[in-house]
Amino acid sequence: MTNYEQEYNTIITNLKNKNSADIYNVVKAYNFAKEKHNGQFRKGGDPYIIHPVEVAGILEKLDFNTDVIASALLHDTVEDCGVTIKDIETEFNKQIAEIVDSVTAITKENYTLDSNNLYAEQDFLKLAVDDKTYQKLITLGKQNKFGFYIKFADRVNNLQTICCFAKYKKEAKVKETEKWIIPLAKLLKTKYFYDTLTNYCFLISNEEKSSKYLAFLNRFYDNAKVYISQLTDYIKNEISIYLPSLKSNLSLFKVLIEPKTEKEIFDEISERFEINNIEKIKESNLVFVSLFNIYIIFNENLTNIHNLSLLYELLSETNLNTIFSCIGYSQDELGNKFLKVQDKIRNLYDITLLSRHEYTIMKNGTIKGTDIDMLDETIAGRIETKYISIITPSNDRIRIPENSTVLDFAFRLHNDVGFSCKYAFINDSPNRSPIYTKLNDGDKVEIVCELKDGININVATLKWLAYCENEYTKRALIKYFEKKFNHQ
């Protein structure tokens, strides 16, 4: 049995154990993909089918549904095998077809140069096509966010198997991941993919000088295995003994103690000791940073306030107080809050109390209520993570990147409005606000344009390039002036 067959069988077994619905679609997708990828191989020489199977395996382990897992198995069939999105919808369903469509790359053959795109030049067509592919992912992903997760898992597997590539290709893949994929993972607040992707990029970027650091870190983890296993059992036992005294129906699901990534530890050491070179990190530095995350997971949902108060209670009222002392409170880059504790042998941990649902949300992120919906996919090469709401005279709310100016907002409405923008009235003030005025969240803005016989008149000047913050506005202006000066 081949490696990919073993991986596939594990996926099916796990889905059956979880009583997952529509397993038939996963079986059908595997057979479909295996047939279409027949005769194709990866750069390292393995049959190509191993890649979609491993991508599907990542998502199965994270408990995604069978439509997502089937989509993972099919995600390269359109791009590499001559299959159409219509074929996918006919063979499977609309949901799977939408997900596959969102992660199918645009090729040079089906890309038309966009005259309004500053980056679309024939000599650099690949860069323009790559940007357009990610813009497509964002556009379609906002309609079906599971497409983002296929892309995350796909990139994790690509980075896991990148060793056979030349150094410059590895670096290019890291830069692309940091430019597009990691910011998307951050917006969706998926801790697993954010941490995993940033860590792989970190390791690949430092592979030639990280051997000493990785050696003593791995040695520490190997030595700690037995202790961590015993500590896990002890925490679980102490909490189980204490729960009946709470006179509640709370039940403990699981206690997990997981090692932090090499990147997380490096960042904490860097911050504490102002060390920016991985080669300068010493084994003694490990004593002063958190090396493990502790997750105490309950079956029942609790509010964030109750989570924290119950965690304090468990650490102070049980025998856990003979093991841990609380030394601080903090949160990570995704906003996940935790206590920092120290055990009696001076190991540091970040400890969090969560419900099963909260743990899943923390690990996988959420497809609801994120700034993904507000992303402007026309902005090539930059994914904004902070937005403000601007109110139009008709009381519509339009989201634009933080620090935008009146001019940026005008171009957000329409290019014709942007090029003819003269000034604005803000928050019903009778005073005119110039086009370089920075806007704030909740501002009500009325744009006044230069008109002649009801038609917008272009009044743009070169100094407008200093009046804008958004890349889209700059690009529109540069294209206009480039065309204007070329005609003179």
Secondary structure, DSSP 8 states (H G I E B T S, - for coil): --HHHHHHHHHHHHHHHTT-S-HHHHHHHHHHHHHHTTT-B-TTSSBTTHHHHHHHHHHHHTT--HHHHHHHHHTTHHHHH---HHHHHHHS-HHHHHHHHHHS---GGG----TT-TT--GGGHHHHHHHHHHHHHHHHHTT-THHHHHHHHHHHHHHHT-TTS-HHHHHHHHHHIIIIIHHHHHHTT-HHHHHHHHHHHHHHHTTTT-HHHHHHHHHHHHHHHHHHHHHHHHHHHHHHHHGGGGTS---EEEEEEEE--HHHHHHHHHHHH----GGG--GGGGGGSEEEEEEEEESS---HHHHHHHHHHHHHHSGGGGT-EEEEEEE-TT--EEEEEE-TT--EEEEEEEEHHHHHHHHH--SSS-GGGG--TTSTT-----EEEEE-TT--EEEEETT-BHHHHHHHH-HHHHHTEEEEEETT-SSEE-TT-B--TT-BEEEEE-EETTEE-----GGGGGS--SHHHHHHHHHHHHHHHHH-
